[in-house]
Amino acid sequence: MKSMTPNASPDPMHNYPELRRRLRDRAARKRLADRVTPGLPVDGDPVETRVPAPTVGTLMDGILCDLLAEKSVFFDSVCAQWDTLFPDIPARPGRYQDGHLFLYVRTAGQLFALRPKLPKIKKALLPLRAADPNAPKRFTLHLEIHSGAI
């Protein structure tokens, strides 16, 4: 199985932004063609072909989140060995902050299904903590829903 980092996407189109943009534009032109009345002029900027632009607030949240994330050898080893330790778990390591290890899942159903397994996951991670002398003495596991991050 291909190793996934927290920023990797399982979506195969993620690696082809040009193709994604072409497909998006083709679908927008089709929506416009379906609604156009023959013989009438078309607006220069029709609503059907508009693309939502990210707002400054959403960009700042992502930048601040990256700046506030702690760099940890323990977290890096968890990310590197996650697929070998937990091949069947849909959660992925998301971030490590203030002694809290956050695992990202896609849906609320996955969150509720994995919640009872957190003690077992933590017990499996303890040898990684013991192997690193700078690892935290205590850490807690938390689940968060991040549909686009996984």
C-alpha positions in Angstrom: 0.0 0.0 0.0 1.2 3.5 -0.8 2.4 5.4 2.2 0.3 8.5 2.8 1.5 11.6 4.6 -1.1 13.9 6.3 -1.1 16.2 3.3 -1.4 13.4 0.7 -4.8 12.9 -1.0 -6.2 9.5 -2.0 -8.0 11.3 -4.9 -6.1 10.4 -8.1 -7.1 13.7 -9.6 -5.2 15.6 -6.9 -1.9 15.2 -8.8 -3.4 16.6 -12.1 -4.7 20.1 -11.4 -4.8 21.0 -15.1 -7.0 18.0 -15.9 -9.3 18.9 -12.9 -9.6 22.4 -14.1 -10.5 21.3 -17.7 -13.1 18.9 -16.4 -14.6 21.6 -14.1 -14.7 24.1 -17.0 -16.3 21.6 -19.4 -19.0 20.9 -16.8 -19.6 24.7 -16.4 -19.9 25.2 -20.1 -22.4 22.4 -20.4 -24.5 23.9 -17.6 -24.4 27.2 -19.5 -25.3 25.5 -22.8 -28.3 23.8 -21.1 -29.7 27.1 -19.9 -29.0 29.4 -22.9 -31.9 30.4 -25.1 -30.9 30.3 -28.8 -30.8 33.8 -30.3 -30.4 35.7 -27.1 -27.1 37.2 -26.0 -25.1 35.6 -23.3 -23.7 37.7 -20.4 -20.0 38.3 -20.3 -19.7 36.6 -16.9 -22.5 34.1 -16.6 -23.2 32.6 -13.2 -23.0 29.1 -14.5 -19.3 29.4 -15.3 -18.1 31.2 -12.2 -15.6 29.5 -10.0 -15.6 30.1 -6.2 -12.5 31.9 -5.0 -11.0 31.2 -1.5 -11.5 34.0 1.0 -8.7 35.5 2.9 -10.1 34.0 6.2 -9.8 30.5 5.0 -6.3 31.0 3.7 -5.2 32.5 7.0 -6.7 29.7 9.0 -4.6 27.2 7.1 -1.4 29.2 7.4 -1.8 29.8 11.1 -2.6 26.1 11.7 0.7 25.2 9.9 2.7 27.7 11.9 1.3 26.6 15.2 1.9 22.9 14.6 4.7 21.5 16.7 7.6 19.6 14.9 8.1 16.3 16.8 10.2 13.3 16.1 7.6 11.2 17.8 4.9 12.5 15.4 7.1 12.0 12.4 7.7 8.3 13.5 4.0 7.8 14.0 3.3 9.1 10.4 6.1 7.0 9.0 4.9 3.8 10.6 1.1 4.3 10.6 0.4 2.1 7.6 2.3 -0.8 9.0 0.8 -0.5 12.5 -2.8 0.2 11.4 -3.4 -0.9 7.8 -7.2 -1.2 8.2 -8.0 1.9 10.1 -9.4 4.8 8.0 -7.9 7.5 10.3 -4.6 9.2 9.6 -2.3 11.1 11.8 -3.2 14.8 11.4 -1.2 16.9 13.8 0.6 16.8 17.2 0.0 19.8 19.4 0.5 20.3 23.2 0.7 16.6 24.0 -2.4 15.8 21.9 -2.2 13.6 18.8 -5.0 14.3 16.5 -6.2 11.6 14.0 -8.1 12.8 11.0 -11.1 10.9 9.7 -13.4 11.7 6.7 -16.9 11.2 8.2 -18.8 11.3 11.5 -19.5 7.6 11.1 -15.8 6.8 11.0 -15.3 9.0 14.1 -17.9 7.1 16.1 -16.7 3.7 14.9 -13.1 4.5 15.9 -13.8 6.1 19.2 -13.9 2.8 21.2 -10.6 1.8 19.5 -8.6 4.7 20.8 -7.2 2.9 23.8 -6.0 0.1 21.6 -4.4 2.5 19.2 -2.6 4.4 22.0 -1.3 1.1 23.4 0.1 0.2 20.0 1.8 3.7 19.8 3.6 3.3 23.2 6.6 1.4 21.8 7.2 4.3 19.4 7.2 6.7 22.3 9.6 4.5 24.3 12.1 4.3 21.4 12.5 8.1 21.3 14.2 9.7 24.4 12.7 13.1 23.5 9.2 11.7 23.0 6.5 13.1 25.3 5.9 11.3 28.6 2.2 11.6 28.2 0.0 12.1 25.1 -3.7 11.8 24.4 -5.4 10.7 21.2 -8.3 12.7 19.6 -10.3 12.2 16.5 -11.3 15.1 14.1 -13.3 15.1 10.9 -11.3 16.5 8.0 -12.9 15.5 4.8 -10.5 17.3 2.5 -7.2 16.7 4.4 -7.1 12.9 4.2 
